Amino acid sequence: MDFKILIADDEKDIVEMVSAFFTGKGYAVLTAYDGEETLKKIESRPDIILLDVNMPGMDGFEVCRQVREHVSCPILFLTARIEDRDKVKGFSVGGDDYVVKPFSLVELEARVQAHLRREGRRQNQARVRFSGELLIDYSERAVYLKGQNVGLAKKEFDIVELLSQNGGQVFDKERIYERVWGYDSEGDSSVVAEHIRRLRAKLAALTDKTYIETVWGCGYKWLR
């Protein structure tokens, strides 16, 4: 299978250089030169995205945040400089790695291959069955109870993903909010309780079994 890579940068020379390199390596290459074009190109479902931070208009951080509403593939930021606060912001909106310009194409390819291997291992372990009746498909981002799709909203699934992948561990509302909504999101952790209430109602419509337990005064945990 040929991997599909999306290269998004407003510097035409960089896009052409990186595009030619990965085309020569057998990748199917998509290109974009601004944020709006990048968001359109994700409809082609790339396997990995190389995303410039400092694009005009919509910068790479905002593009990444919006991309994460639709796809979960690895995103590597391309940037001329990197400071700690930028790293924190980039990771909080869903980025996976940083590559500093000017970069070696050989090193860039190694980073891309490492993330694709990691993503491949994740997808191979993407379907997990709990208690015989509940199946979580992390790749498809869907929860099935007794063969029926529960129909979760994005944030509801994000909460299921966080809790179920850390079964038995207690998460308070603040920590869930930081992990699911992001460190710099506007709002507060009170929204977590409402999402969990709706999530439980959807599960309860199909099963009597409890999967998300309230640990009073502490938070919530996934029952193994």
PyMOL CGO cylinders between C-alpha atoms (Angstrom):
from pymol import cmd
from pymol.cgo import CYLINDER

trace = [
    CYLINDER, 0.00, 0.00, 0.00, 1.29, 3.46, -0.92, 0.3, 1, 1, 1, 1, 1, 1,
    CYLINDER, 1.29, 3.46, -0.92, 1.09, 5.95, 1.92, 0.3, 1, 1, 1, 1, 1, 1,
    CYLINDER, 1.09, 5.95, 1.92, -0.61, 9.26, 1.24, 0.3, 1, 1, 1, 1, 1, 1,
    CYLINDER, -0.61, 9.26, 1.24, 1.19, 12.34, 2.59, 0.3, 1, 1, 1, 1, 1, 1,
    CYLINDER, 1.19, 12.34, 2.59, -0.19, 15.90, 2.70, 0.3, 1, 1, 1, 1, 1, 1,
    CYLINDER, -0.19, 15.90, 2.70, 2.43, 18.68, 2.57, 0.3, 1, 1, 1, 1, 1, 1,
    CYLINDER, 2.43, 18.68, 2.57, 1.05, 22.08, 3.64, 0.3, 1, 1, 1, 1, 1, 1,
    CYLINDER, 1.05, 22.08, 3.64, 3.36, 25.10, 3.53, 0.3, 1, 1, 1, 1, 1, 1,
    CYLINDER, 3.36, 25.10, 3.53, 3.07, 28.60, 2.04, 0.3, 1, 1, 1, 1, 1, 1,
    CYLINDER, 3.07, 28.60, 2.04, 6.68, 28.43, 0.78, 0.3, 1, 1, 1, 1, 1, 1,
    CYLINDER, 6.68, 28.43, 0.78, 6.41, 27.01, -2.73, 0.3, 1, 1, 1, 1, 1, 1,
    CYLINDER, 6.41, 27.01, -2.73, 10.07, 25.94, -2.89, 0.3, 1, 1, 1, 1, 1, 1,
    CYLINDER, 10.07, 25.94, -2.89, 9.73, 23.82, 0.24, 0.3, 1, 1, 1, 1, 1, 1,
    CYLINDER, 9.73, 23.82, 0.24, 6.52, 22.20, -0.99, 0.3, 1, 1, 1, 1, 1, 1,
    CYLINDER, 6.52, 22.20, -0.99, 8.08, 21.36, -4.36, 0.3, 1, 1, 1, 1, 1, 1,
    CYLINDER, 8.08, 21.36, -4.36, 11.29, 19.99, -2.79, 0.3, 1, 1, 1, 1, 1, 1,
    CYLINDER, 11.29, 19.99, -2.79, 9.54, 17.83, -0.20, 0.3, 1, 1, 1, 1, 1, 1,
    CYLINDER, 9.54, 17.83, -0.20, 6.88, 16.73, -2.69, 0.3, 1, 1, 1, 1, 1, 1,
    CYLINDER, 6.88, 16.73, -2.69, 9.49, 15.59, -5.24, 0.3, 1, 1, 1, 1, 1, 1,
    CYLINDER, 9.49, 15.59, -5.24, 11.40, 13.72, -2.55, 0.3, 1, 1, 1, 1, 1, 1,
    CYLINDER, 11.40, 13.72, -2.55, 8.42, 11.75, -1.22, 0.3, 1, 1, 1, 1, 1, 1,
    CYLINDER, 8.42, 11.75, -1.22, 7.04, 11.13, -4.70, 0.3, 1, 1, 1, 1, 1, 1,
    CYLINDER, 7.04, 11.13, -4.70, 10.40, 9.53, -5.52, 0.3, 1, 1, 1, 1, 1, 1,
    CYLINDER, 10.40, 9.53, -5.52, 10.03, 7.34, -2.42, 0.3, 1, 1, 1, 1, 1, 1,
    CYLINDER, 10.03, 7.34, -2.42, 6.69, 5.98, -3.65, 0.3, 1, 1, 1, 1, 1, 1,
    CYLINDER, 6.69, 5.98, -3.65, 4.32, 8.13, -1.60, 0.3, 1, 1, 1, 1, 1, 1,
    CYLINDER, 4.32, 8.13, -1.60, 1.11, 9.55, -3.01, 0.3, 1, 1, 1, 1, 1, 1,
    CYLINDER, 1.11, 9.55, -3.01, 1.58, 13.28, -2.41, 0.3, 1, 1, 1, 1, 1, 1,
    CYLINDER, 1.58, 13.28, -2.41, -1.05, 15.96, -1.76, 0.3, 1, 1, 1, 1, 1, 1,
    CYLINDER, -1.05, 15.96, -1.76, -0.05, 19.62, -1.49, 0.3, 1, 1, 1, 1, 1, 1,
    CYLINDER, -0.05, 19.62, -1.49, -1.58, 22.78, -0.01, 0.3, 1, 1, 1, 1, 1, 1,
    CYLINDER, -1.58, 22.78, -0.01, -0.33, 26.34, 0.35, 0.3, 1, 1, 1, 1, 1, 1,
    CYLINDER, -0.33, 26.34, 0.35, -2.65, 27.79, 2.99, 0.3, 1, 1, 1, 1, 1, 1,
    CYLINDER, -2.65, 27.79, 2.99, -4.96, 26.74, 5.80, 0.3, 1, 1, 1, 1, 1, 1,
    CYLINDER, -4.96, 26.74, 5.80, -8.20, 26.69, 3.83, 0.3, 1, 1, 1, 1, 1, 1,
    CYLINDER, -8.20, 26.69, 3.83, -6.69, 24.51, 1.10, 0.3, 1, 1, 1, 1, 1, 1,
    CYLINDER, -6.69, 24.51, 1.10, -5.26, 22.18, 3.74, 0.3, 1, 1, 1, 1, 1, 1,
    CYLINDER, -5.26, 22.18, 3.74, -8.69, 21.65, 5.29, 0.3, 1, 1, 1, 1, 1, 1,
    CYLINDER, -8.69, 21.65, 5.29, -10.12, 20.79, 1.86, 0.3, 1, 1, 1, 1, 1, 1,
    CYLINDER, -10.12, 20.79, 1.86, -7.33, 18.30, 1.12, 0.3, 1, 1, 1, 1, 1, 1,
    CYLINDER, -7.33, 18.30, 1.12, -7.95, 16.26, 4.30, 0.3, 1, 1, 1, 1, 1, 1,
    CYLINDER, -7.95, 16.26, 4.30, -11.11, 15.01, 2.59, 0.3, 1, 1, 1, 1, 1, 1,
    CYLINDER, -11.11, 15.01, 2.59, -8.69, 12.75, 0.68, 0.3, 1, 1, 1, 1, 1, 1,
    CYLINDER, -8.69, 12.75, 0.68, -7.79, 11.09, 4.03, 0.3, 1, 1, 1, 1, 1, 1,
    CYLINDER, -7.79, 11.09, 4.03, -3.98, 11.41, 4.11, 0.3, 1, 1, 1, 1, 1, 1,
    CYLINDER, -3.98, 11.41, 4.11, -2.00, 8.94, 6.23, 0.3, 1, 1, 1, 1, 1, 1,
    CYLINDER, -2.00, 8.94, 6.23, 0.26, 11.71, 7.57, 0.3, 1, 1, 1, 1, 1, 1,
    CYLINDER, 0.26, 11.71, 7.57, 0.40, 15.52, 7.37, 0.3, 1, 1, 1, 1, 1, 1,
    CYLINDER, 0.40, 15.52, 7.37, 3.42, 17.85, 7.25, 0.3, 1, 1, 1, 1, 1, 1,
    CYLINDER, 3.42, 17.85, 7.25, 2.06, 21.21, 8.40, 0.3, 1, 1, 1, 1, 1, 1,
    CYLINDER, 2.06, 21.21, 8.40, 3.82, 24.58, 8.41, 0.3, 1, 1, 1, 1, 1, 1,
    CYLINDER, 3.82, 24.58, 8.41, 3.22, 26.55, 11.61, 0.3, 1, 1, 1, 1, 1, 1,
    CYLINDER, 3.22, 26.55, 11.61, 3.56, 30.07, 10.20, 0.3, 1, 1, 1, 1, 1, 1,
    CYLINDER, 3.56, 30.07, 10.20, 1.16, 30.13, 7.27, 0.3, 1, 1, 1, 1, 1, 1,
    CYLINDER, 1.16, 30.13, 7.27, -0.62, 33.45, 6.64, 0.3, 1, 1, 1, 1, 1, 1,
    CYLINDER, -0.62, 33.45, 6.64, -4.22, 33.85, 7.71, 0.3, 1, 1, 1, 1, 1, 1,
    CYLINDER, -4.22, 33.85, 7.71, -5.06, 30.59, 9.46, 0.3, 1, 1, 1, 1, 1, 1,
    CYLINDER, -5.06, 30.59, 9.46, -1.83, 29.41, 11.10, 0.3, 1, 1, 1, 1, 1, 1,
    CYLINDER, -1.83, 29.41, 11.10, -0.77, 25.80, 11.50, 0.3, 1, 1, 1, 1, 1, 1,
    CYLINDER, -0.77, 25.80, 11.50, -2.03, 25.52, 15.08, 0.3, 1, 1, 1, 1, 1, 1,
    CYLINDER, -2.03, 25.52, 15.08, -5.57, 26.50, 14.10, 0.3, 1, 1, 1, 1, 1, 1,
    CYLINDER, -5.57, 26.50, 14.10, -5.44, 24.24, 11.04, 0.3, 1, 1, 1, 1, 1, 1,
    CYLINDER, -5.44, 24.24, 11.04, -4.33, 21.35, 13.25, 0.3, 1, 1, 1, 1, 1, 1,
    CYLINDER, -4.33, 21.35, 13.25, -7.14, 22.00, 15.72, 0.3, 1, 1, 1, 1, 1, 1,
    CYLINDER, -7.14, 22.00, 15.72, -9.72, 21.87, 12.93, 0.3, 1, 1, 1, 1, 1, 1,
    CYLINDER, -9.72, 21.87, 12.93, -8.12, 18.86, 11.25, 0.3, 1, 1, 1, 1, 1, 1,
    CYLINDER, -8.12, 18.86, 11.25, -8.40, 16.94, 14.51, 0.3, 1, 1, 1, 1, 1, 1,
    CYLINDER, -8.40, 16.94, 14.51, -12.18, 17.29, 14.26, 0.3, 1, 1, 1, 1, 1, 1,
    CYLINDER, -12.18, 17.29, 14.26, -12.05, 14.95, 11.25, 0.3, 1, 1, 1, 1, 1, 1,
    CYLINDER, -12.05, 14.95, 11.25, -8.91, 12.79, 11.14, 0.3, 1, 1, 1, 1, 1, 1,
    CYLINDER, -8.91, 12.79, 11.14, -6.54, 11.19, 13.62, 0.3, 1, 1, 1, 1, 1, 1,
    CYLINDER, -6.54, 11.19, 13.62, -3.48, 10.66, 11.39, 0.3, 1, 1, 1, 1, 1, 1,
    CYLINDER, -3.48, 10.66, 11.39, -0.05, 11.89, 12.58, 0.3, 1, 1, 1, 1, 1, 1,
    CYLINDER, -0.05, 11.89, 12.58, 0.63, 15.62, 12.15, 0.3, 1, 1, 1, 1, 1, 1,
    CYLINDER, 0.63, 15.62, 12.15, 4.24, 16.88, 12.03, 0.3, 1, 1, 1, 1, 1, 1,
    CYLINDER, 4.24, 16.88, 12.03, 4.71, 20.62, 12.35, 0.3, 1, 1, 1, 1, 1, 1,
    CYLINDER, 4.71, 20.62, 12.35, 7.30, 22.33, 10.14, 0.3, 1, 1, 1, 1, 1, 1,
    CYLINDER, 7.30, 22.33, 10.14, 8.69, 25.46, 11.75, 0.3, 1, 1, 1, 1, 1, 1,
    CYLINDER, 8.69, 25.46, 11.75, 11.64, 27.86, 11.44, 0.3, 1, 1, 1, 1, 1, 1,
    CYLINDER, 11.64, 27.86, 11.44, 11.93, 28.14, 15.21, 0.3, 1, 1, 1, 1, 1, 1,
    CYLINDER, 11.93, 28.14, 15.21, 10.47, 26.41, 18.23, 0.3, 1, 1, 1, 1, 1, 1,
    CYLINDER, 10.47, 26.41, 18.23, 10.01, 27.59, 21.80, 0.3, 1, 1, 1, 1, 1, 1,
    CYLINDER, 10.01, 27.59, 21.80, 8.59, 25.68, 24.74, 0.3, 1, 1, 1, 1, 1, 1,
    CYLINDER, 8.59, 25.68, 24.74, 5.30, 27.58, 24.68, 0.3, 1, 1, 1, 1, 1, 1,
    CYLINDER, 5.30, 27.58, 24.68, 4.89, 26.72, 20.99, 0.3, 1, 1, 1, 1, 1, 1,
    CYLINDER, 4.89, 26.72, 20.99, 5.53, 23.05, 21.71, 0.3, 1, 1, 1, 1, 1, 1,
    CYLINDER, 5.53, 23.05, 21.71, 2.90, 23.04, 24.45, 0.3, 1, 1, 1, 1, 1, 1,
    CYLINDER, 2.90, 23.04, 24.45, 0.40, 24.76, 22.17, 0.3, 1, 1, 1, 1, 1, 1,
    CYLINDER, 0.40, 24.76, 22.17, 1.15, 22.45, 19.27, 0.3, 1, 1, 1, 1, 1, 1,
    CYLINDER, 1.15, 22.45, 19.27, 0.75, 19.27, 21.29, 0.3, 1, 1, 1, 1, 1, 1,
    CYLINDER, 0.75, 19.27, 21.29, -2.40, 20.59, 22.98, 0.3, 1, 1, 1, 1, 1, 1,
    CYLINDER, -2.40, 20.59, 22.98, -4.15, 21.10, 19.61, 0.3, 1, 1, 1, 1, 1, 1,
    CYLINDER, -4.15, 21.10, 19.61, -3.24, 17.60, 18.43, 0.3, 1, 1, 1, 1, 1, 1,
    CYLINDER, -3.24, 17.60, 18.43, 0.22, 17.78, 16.86, 0.3, 1, 1, 1, 1, 1, 1,
    CYLINDER, 0.22, 17.78, 16.86, 2.52, 14.77, 17.12, 0.3, 1, 1, 1, 1, 1, 1,
    CYLINDER, 2.52, 14.77, 17.12, 6.01, 16.11, 16.37, 0.3, 1, 1, 1, 1, 1, 1,
    CYLINDER, 6.01, 16.11, 16.37, 8.09, 19.11, 15.28, 0.3, 1, 1, 1, 1, 1, 1,
    CYLINDER, 8.09, 19.11, 15.28, 10.64, 19.36, 12.48, 0.3, 1, 1, 1, 1, 1, 1,
    CYLINDER, 10.64, 19.36, 12.48, 12.77, 22.52, 12.51, 0.3, 1, 1, 1, 1, 1, 1,
    CYLINDER, 12.77, 22.52, 12.51, 13.68, 24.27, 9.25, 0.3, 1, 1, 1, 1, 1, 1,
    CYLINDER, 13.68, 24.27, 9.25, 16.08, 23.91, 7.54, 0.3, 1, 1, 1, 1, 1, 1,
    CYLINDER, 16.08, 23.91, 7.54, 15.78, 20.14, 7.83, 0.3, 1, 1, 1, 1, 1, 1,
    CYLINDER, 15.78, 20.14, 7.83, 17.44, 17.13, 6.29, 0.3, 1, 1, 1, 1, 1, 1,
    CYLINDER, 17.44, 17.13, 6.29, 15.13, 15.23, 3.94, 0.3, 1, 1, 1, 1, 1, 1,
    CYLINDER, 15.13, 15.23, 3.94, 16.64, 11.98, 5.15, 0.3, 1, 1, 1, 1, 1, 1,
    CYLINDER, 16.64, 11.98, 5.15, 15.82, 12.87, 8.76, 0.3, 1, 1, 1, 1, 1, 1,
    CYLINDER, 15.82, 12.87, 8.76, 12.34, 14.02, 7.73, 0.3, 1, 1, 1, 1, 1, 1,
    CYLINDER, 12.34, 14.02, 7.73, 11.70, 10.70, 6.02, 0.3, 1, 1, 1, 1, 1, 1,
    CYLINDER, 11.70, 10.70, 6.02, 12.88, 8.83, 9.12, 0.3, 1, 1, 1, 1, 1, 1,
    CYLINDER, 12.88, 8.83, 9.12, 10.46, 10.83, 11.29, 0.3, 1, 1, 1, 1, 1, 1,
    CYLINDER, 10.46, 10.83, 11.29, 7.62, 10.19, 8.85, 0.3, 1, 1, 1, 1, 1, 1,
    CYLINDER, 7.62, 10.19, 8.85, 8.33, 6.46, 8.74, 0.3, 1, 1, 1, 1, 1, 1,
    CYLINDER, 8.33, 6.46, 8.74, 8.51, 6.25, 12.54, 0.3, 1, 1, 1, 1, 1, 1,
    CYLINDER, 8.51, 6.25, 12.54, 5.11, 7.90, 12.93, 0.3, 1, 1, 1, 1, 1, 1,
    CYLINDER, 5.11, 7.90, 12.93, 3.57, 5.73, 10.22, 0.3, 1, 1, 1, 1, 1, 1,
    CYLINDER, 3.57, 5.73, 10.22, 4.89, 2.58, 11.92, 0.3, 1, 1, 1, 1, 1, 1,
    CYLINDER, 4.89, 2.58, 11.92, 3.47, 3.76, 15.26, 0.3, 1, 1, 1, 1, 1, 1,
    CYLINDER, 3.47, 3.76, 15.26, 0.13, 4.54, 13.62, 0.3, 1, 1, 1, 1, 1, 1,
    CYLINDER, 0.13, 4.54, 13.62, 0.12, 1.10, 12.00, 0.3, 1, 1, 1, 1, 1, 1,
    CYLINDER, 0.12, 1.10, 12.00, 0.64, -0.60, 15.35, 0.3, 1, 1, 1, 1, 1, 1,
    CYLINDER, 0.64, -0.60, 15.35, -2.14, 1.53, 16.86, 0.3, 1, 1, 1, 1, 1, 1,
    CYLINDER, -2.14, 1.53, 16.86, -4.58, 0.57, 14.11, 0.3, 1, 1, 1, 1, 1, 1,
    CYLINDER, -4.58, 0.57, 14.11, -3.70, -3.12, 14.46, 0.3, 1, 1, 1, 1, 1, 1,
    CYLINDER, -3.70, -3.12, 14.46, -4.81, -2.84, 18.07, 0.3, 1, 1, 1, 1, 1, 1,
    CYLINDER, -4.81, -2.84, 18.07, -7.73, -0.56, 17.27, 0.3, 1, 1, 1, 1, 1, 1,
    CYLINDER, -7.73, -0.56, 17.27, -10.63, -2.89, 18.01, 0.3, 1, 1, 1, 1, 1, 1,
    CYLINDER, -10.63, -2.89, 18.01, -11.03, -3.80, 21.66, 0.3, 1, 1, 1, 1, 1, 1,
    CYLINDER, -11.03, -3.80, 21.66, -13.91, -5.82, 23.10, 0.3, 1, 1, 1, 1, 1, 1,
    CYLINDER, -13.91, -5.82, 23.10, -15.10, -5.27, 26.67, 0.3, 1, 1, 1, 1, 1, 1,
    CYLINDER, -15.10, -5.27, 26.67, -17.26, -7.82, 28.55, 0.3, 1, 1, 1, 1, 1, 1,
    CYLINDER, -17.26, -7.82, 28.55, -18.46, -9.54, 25.38, 0.3, 1, 1, 1, 1, 1, 1,
    CYLINDER, -18.46, -9.54, 25.38, -21.15, -6.97, 24.52, 0.3, 1, 1, 1, 1, 1, 1,
    CYLINDER, -21.15, -6.97, 24.52, -19.18, -3.75, 24.03, 0.3, 1, 1, 1, 1, 1, 1,
    CYLINDER, -19.18, -3.75, 24.03, -16.72, -3.16, 21.20, 0.3, 1, 1, 1, 1, 1, 1,
    CYLINDER, -16.72, -3.16, 21.20, -14.66, 0.01, 20.80, 0.3, 1, 1, 1, 1, 1, 1,
    CYLINDER, -14.66, 0.01, 20.80, -13.13, 0.66, 17.39, 0.3, 1, 1, 1, 1, 1, 1,
    CYLINDER, -13.13, 0.66, 17.39, -10.52, 3.34, 18.07, 0.3, 1, 1, 1, 1, 1, 1,
    CYLINDER, -10.52, 3.34, 18.07, -9.62, 3.67, 14.40, 0.3, 1, 1, 1, 1, 1, 1,
    CYLINDER, -9.62, 3.67, 14.40, -13.22, 4.13, 13.27, 0.3, 1, 1, 1, 1, 1, 1,
    CYLINDER, -13.22, 4.13, 13.27, -13.92, 6.16, 16.45, 0.3, 1, 1, 1, 1, 1, 1,
    CYLINDER, -13.92, 6.16, 16.45, -17.08, 4.22, 17.15, 0.3, 1, 1, 1, 1, 1, 1,
    CYLINDER, -17.08, 4.22, 17.15, -18.58, 2.29, 20.07, 0.3, 1, 1, 1, 1, 1, 1,
    CYLINDER, -18.58, 2.29, 20.07, -20.78, -0.75, 19.48, 0.3, 1, 1, 1, 1, 1, 1,
    CYLINDER, -20.78, -0.75, 19.48, -23.07, -2.35, 22.06, 0.3, 1, 1, 1, 1, 1, 1,
    CYLINDER, -23.07, -2.35, 22.06, -24.52, -5.74, 21.15, 0.3, 1, 1, 1, 1, 1, 1,
    CYLINDER, -24.52, -5.74, 21.15, -23.58, -4.99, 17.55, 0.3, 1, 1, 1, 1, 1, 1,
    CYLINDER, -23.58, -4.99, 17.55, -25.34, -1.62, 17.46, 0.3, 1, 1, 1, 1, 1, 1,
    CYLINDER, -25.34, -1.62, 17.46, -23.46, 1.64, 16.92, 0.3, 1, 1, 1, 1, 1, 1,
    CYLINDER, -23.46, 1.64, 16.92, -24.05, 3.82, 19.99, 0.3, 1, 1, 1, 1, 1, 1,
    CYLINDER, -24.05, 3.82, 19.99, -23.68, 7.00, 17.92, 0.3, 1, 1, 1, 1, 1, 1,
    CYLINDER, -23.68, 7.00, 17.92, -21.36, 9.13, 20.03, 0.3, 1, 1, 1, 1, 1, 1,
    CYLINDER, -21.36, 9.13, 20.03, -20.47, 12.75, 19.36, 0.3, 1, 1, 1, 1, 1, 1,
    CYLINDER, -20.47, 12.75, 19.36, -16.76, 13.56, 18.95, 0.3, 1, 1, 1, 1, 1, 1,
    CYLINDER, -16.76, 13.56, 18.95, -16.14, 14.73, 22.52, 0.3, 1, 1, 1, 1, 1, 1,
    CYLINDER, -16.14, 14.73, 22.52, -18.16, 11.83, 23.93, 0.3, 1, 1, 1, 1, 1, 1,
    CYLINDER, -18.16, 11.83, 23.93, -15.95, 9.38, 22.07, 0.3, 1, 1, 1, 1, 1, 1,
    CYLINDER, -15.95, 9.38, 22.07, -12.83, 11.29, 23.16, 0.3, 1, 1, 1, 1, 1, 1,
    CYLINDER, -12.83, 11.29, 23.16, -13.89, 10.75, 26.79, 0.3, 1, 1, 1, 1, 1, 1,
    CYLINDER, -13.89, 10.75, 26.79, -14.53, 7.04, 26.18, 0.3, 1, 1, 1, 1, 1, 1,
    CYLINDER, -14.53, 7.04, 26.18, -11.13, 6.74, 24.50, 0.3, 1, 1, 1, 1, 1, 1,
    CYLINDER, -11.13, 6.74, 24.50, -9.32, 8.43, 27.38, 0.3, 1, 1, 1, 1, 1, 1,
    CYLINDER, -9.32, 8.43, 27.38, -11.04, 6.46, 30.15, 0.3, 1, 1, 1, 1, 1, 1,
    CYLINDER, -11.04, 6.46, 30.15, -11.13, 3.06, 28.43, 0.3, 1, 1, 1, 1, 1, 1,
    CYLINDER, -11.13, 3.06, 28.43, -7.45, 3.16, 27.47, 0.3, 1, 1, 1, 1, 1, 1,
    CYLINDER, -7.45, 3.16, 27.47, -6.63, 3.84, 31.12, 0.3, 1, 1, 1, 1, 1, 1,
    CYLINDER, -6.63, 3.84, 31.12, -9.03, 1.37, 32.70, 0.3, 1, 1, 1, 1, 1, 1,
    CYLINDER, -9.03, 1.37, 32.70, -9.28, 1.63, 36.50, 0.3, 1, 1, 1, 1, 1, 1,
    CYLINDER, -9.28, 1.63, 36.50, -7.46, 4.98, 36.62, 0.3, 1, 1, 1, 1, 1, 1,
    CYLINDER, -7.46, 4.98, 36.62, -9.42, 7.87, 38.13, 0.3, 1, 1, 1, 1, 1, 1,
    CYLINDER, -9.42, 7.87, 38.13, -9.56, 11.14, 36.16, 0.3, 1, 1, 1, 1, 1, 1,
    CYLINDER, -9.56, 11.14, 36.16, -10.98, 14.29, 37.72, 0.3, 1, 1, 1, 1, 1, 1,
    CYLINDER, -10.98, 14.29, 37.72, -13.05, 16.72, 35.63, 0.3, 1, 1, 1, 1, 1, 1,
    CYLINDER, -13.05, 16.72, 35.63, -10.17, 19.17, 35.23, 0.3, 1, 1, 1, 1, 1, 1,
    CYLINDER, -10.17, 19.17, 35.23, -7.83, 16.53, 33.85, 0.3, 1, 1, 1, 1, 1, 1,
    CYLINDER, -7.83, 16.53, 33.85, -10.45, 15.18, 31.45, 0.3, 1, 1, 1, 1, 1, 1,
    CYLINDER, -10.45, 15.18, 31.45, -11.12, 18.73, 30.25, 0.3, 1, 1, 1, 1, 1, 1,
    CYLINDER, -11.12, 18.73, 30.25, -7.42, 19.38, 29.63, 0.3, 1, 1, 1, 1, 1, 1,
    CYLINDER, -7.42, 19.38, 29.63, -6.93, 16.09, 27.76, 0.3, 1, 1, 1, 1, 1, 1,
    CYLINDER, -6.93, 16.09, 27.76, -10.11, 16.25, 25.65, 0.3, 1, 1, 1, 1, 1, 1,
    CYLINDER, -10.11, 16.25, 25.65, -10.73, 19.97, 25.09, 0.3, 1, 1, 1, 1, 1, 1,
    CYLINDER, -10.73, 19.97, 25.09, -7.11, 21.17, 25.24, 0.3, 1, 1, 1, 1, 1, 1,
    CYLINDER, -7.11, 21.17, 25.24, -5.13, 23.35, 27.60, 0.3, 1, 1, 1, 1, 1, 1,
    CYLINDER, -5.13, 23.35, 27.60, -5.99, 26.62, 25.88, 0.3, 1, 1, 1, 1, 1, 1,
    CYLINDER, -5.99, 26.62, 25.88, -9.68, 25.99, 25.21, 0.3, 1, 1, 1, 1, 1, 1,
    CYLINDER, -9.68, 25.99, 25.21, -12.22, 28.55, 26.33, 0.3, 1, 1, 1, 1, 1, 1,
    CYLINDER, -12.22, 28.55, 26.33, -14.71, 27.27, 28.89, 0.3, 1, 1, 1, 1, 1, 1,
    CYLINDER, -14.71, 27.27, 28.89, -14.37, 25.23, 32.05, 0.3, 1, 1, 1, 1, 1, 1,
    CYLINDER, -14.37, 25.23, 32.05, -14.48, 21.67, 33.34, 0.3, 1, 1, 1, 1, 1, 1,
    CYLINDER, -14.48, 21.67, 33.34, -18.20, 21.79, 34.19, 0.3, 1, 1, 1, 1, 1, 1,
    CYLINDER, -18.20, 21.79, 34.19, -18.89, 20.75, 30.59, 0.3, 1, 1, 1, 1, 1, 1,
    CYLINDER, -18.89, 20.75, 30.59, -17.32, 17.35, 31.36, 0.3, 1, 1, 1, 1, 1, 1,
    CYLINDER, -17.32, 17.35, 31.36, -20.14, 16.28, 33.70, 0.3, 1, 1, 1, 1, 1, 1,
    CYLINDER, -20.14, 16.28, 33.70, -22.78, 17.10, 31.08, 0.3, 1, 1, 1, 1, 1, 1,
    CYLINDER, -22.78, 17.10, 31.08, -20.96, 15.13, 28.38, 0.3, 1, 1, 1, 1, 1, 1,
    CYLINDER, -20.96, 15.13, 28.38, -20.59, 12.13, 30.69, 0.3, 1, 1, 1, 1, 1, 1,
    CYLINDER, -20.59, 12.13, 30.69, -24.29, 12.35, 31.61, 0.3, 1, 1, 1, 1, 1, 1,
    CYLINDER, -24.29, 12.35, 31.61, -25.25, 12.20, 27.91, 0.3, 1, 1, 1, 1, 1, 1,
    CYLINDER, -25.25, 12.20, 27.91, -22.71, 9.46, 27.26, 0.3, 1, 1, 1, 1, 1, 1,
    CYLINDER, -22.71, 9.46, 27.26, -24.09, 7.31, 30.08, 0.3, 1, 1, 1, 1, 1, 1,
    CYLINDER, -24.09, 7.31, 30.08, -27.64, 7.82, 28.83, 0.3, 1, 1, 1, 1, 1, 1,
    CYLINDER, -27.64, 7.82, 28.83, -26.68, 6.53, 25.38, 0.3, 1, 1, 1, 1, 1, 1,
    CYLINDER, -26.68, 6.53, 25.38, -24.99, 3.47, 26.87, 0.3, 1, 1, 1, 1, 1, 1,
    CYLINDER, -24.99, 3.47, 26.87, -27.86, 2.84, 29.32, 0.3, 1, 1, 1, 1, 1, 1,
    CYLINDER, -27.86, 2.84, 29.32, -30.32, 2.74, 26.42, 0.3, 1, 1, 1, 1, 1, 1,
    CYLINDER, -30.32, 2.74, 26.42, -28.60, -0.43, 25.21, 0.3, 1, 1, 1, 1, 1, 1,
    CYLINDER, -28.60, -0.43, 25.21, -27.24, -2.12, 28.35, 0.3, 1, 1, 1, 1, 1, 1,
    CYLINDER, -27.24, -2.12, 28.35, -27.70, -2.38, 32.11, 0.3, 1, 1, 1, 1, 1, 1,
    CYLINDER, -27.70, -2.38, 32.11, -23.97, -2.70, 32.66, 0.3, 1, 1, 1, 1, 1, 1,
    CYLINDER, -23.97, -2.70, 32.66, -22.06, 0.31, 34.04, 0.3, 1, 1, 1, 1, 1, 1,
    CYLINDER, -22.06, 0.31, 34.04, -18.86, 1.21, 32.22, 0.3, 1, 1, 1, 1, 1, 1,
    CYLINDER, -18.86, 1.21, 32.22, -18.12, 4.69, 33.60, 0.3, 1, 1, 1, 1, 1, 1,
    CYLINDER, -18.12, 4.69, 33.60, -18.13, 4.88, 37.39, 0.3, 1, 1, 1, 1, 1, 1,
    CYLINDER, -18.13, 4.88, 37.39, -18.20, 8.04, 39.47, 0.3, 1, 1, 1, 1, 1, 1,
    CYLINDER, -18.20, 8.04, 39.47, -15.61, 8.04, 42.25, 0.3, 1, 1, 1, 1, 1, 1,
    CYLINDER, -15.61, 8.04, 42.25, -17.19, 10.57, 44.58, 0.3, 1, 1, 1, 1, 1, 1,
    CYLINDER, -17.19, 10.57, 44.58, -14.99, 13.54, 45.35, 0.3, 1, 1, 1, 1, 1, 1,
    CYLINDER, -14.99, 13.54, 45.35, -12.34, 12.33, 42.88, 0.3, 1, 1, 1, 1, 1, 1,
    CYLINDER, -12.34, 12.33, 42.88, -13.67, 11.93, 39.35, 0.3, 1, 1, 1, 1, 1, 1,
    CYLINDER, -13.67, 11.93, 39.35, -14.49, 9.13, 36.93, 0.3, 1, 1, 1, 1, 1, 1,
    CYLINDER, -14.49, 9.13, 36.93, -12.99, 5.79, 35.94, 0.3, 1, 1, 1, 1, 1, 1,
    CYLINDER, -12.99, 5.79, 35.94, -13.61, 3.07, 33.37, 0.3, 1, 1, 1, 1, 1, 1,
    CYLINDER, -13.61, 3.07, 33.37, -14.63, -0.26, 34.87, 0.3, 1, 1, 1, 1, 1, 1,
    CYLINDER, -14.63, -0.26, 34.87, -12.57, -3.06, 33.40, 0.3, 1, 1, 1, 1, 1, 1,
]
cmd.load_cgo(trace, "trace")
